[in-house]
Amino acid sequence: MGSDTPAPRKRADAERNKLALLDAAAAAFVESGVDVAVRDIAARAGVGVGTIYRHFPTRADLIVAVYLHQIEACVEAGPALLAARPSPHAALADWIMMFVDFLTTKHGLAGALQSDDAAFQTLHGLFLERLLPVCAQLLDAATASGEITPGMDPLTLMRGVGNLCIGAENDPHYHARHMVQLVIKGLRADS
């Protein structure tokens, strides 16, 4: 029985390393693009380069993993924000800002995601499949509370936010977050 106890700890350590790697890679991709040096990602995550290659043998594997990790973080955040924030509108606003951060990373990955690599082909469908229901849940809660005007379609909102984020990474004078905050304010029933 003593030989079985280290395995769960190793798995937990490996999972923590993997999550740290994904967060570090996402930040590095936003700052420097998807061609950032693997050693820079490893240093940012506090792991060795070998750890990256053990988890993600190719750059495409790492890019897909970062994308999926961020989708799941947005999915998990929706219900958590509804439970933790003082109102459904506040939860929706926080979630939309998290979505903006995700889109910033996603736009940084756009060139790679448009390649012919088979690993990238199903990501957009998964993006919509996983995130639309969360956005709809948040919109429904905010509508039911009377905080926002009824009738906002989740896909329309997500596309609008996405369109406001396009090009932000290339223009230091354009502040997508500010524009998105105006949209969030405009959703309010009393605006």
Phi, psi and omega in degrees: 000327179299331181284343180276338185292326180291334184300312179299323179294317178299317179296319179295317177297317180297320179293319176298316178300317182296316179295319177298320178297315181296318178295317180295318180295317179300314179296319179294322179296320179295315183288317191237359182088169185288349179269011179304146182296138180300323180297329178291320177295315180300315180297317180297324181276348181074031179230170176278159179301323179300328179296320178298311182291333177292320179277323187225090185299333180233162177298322178300319178300319180292316180299313179297318180297319178297314180300312180294320179299318181288324175300310182295325177297319177293321179298312182292330183291327184307297180297324180297318179293320177301322181284330189262334185274158184290341180208159177299325178295319178297320177296316178298315180299315179295320180294318179298320178293324174296319177298321176300315178299319177298315181297325177300315177295316182300317179295327175295333180267358189306315181299315180293321182290340178269003180287177180275003181299127183300332181298335184268347190297325186263001187293320182295318178299318178295320177307308181291317182300322184272324188269329180301315179297326179292314178299317179298318179299316180293317178297316179300316180296317180291325176292314181299329179279353181081009184278332180235158178292132180295157172102001179285123178279131183299322180294319178298316179297313181296320177294318179299314177299316179301317180294327177291338181272344182296130176087352182299328182288344182257355184227104182294348180266352179262128183243093181301321181301320179296316180296319180292324176300325177294321176296314180300316178297321181292341177289336185299140181294334183265008183273000000 
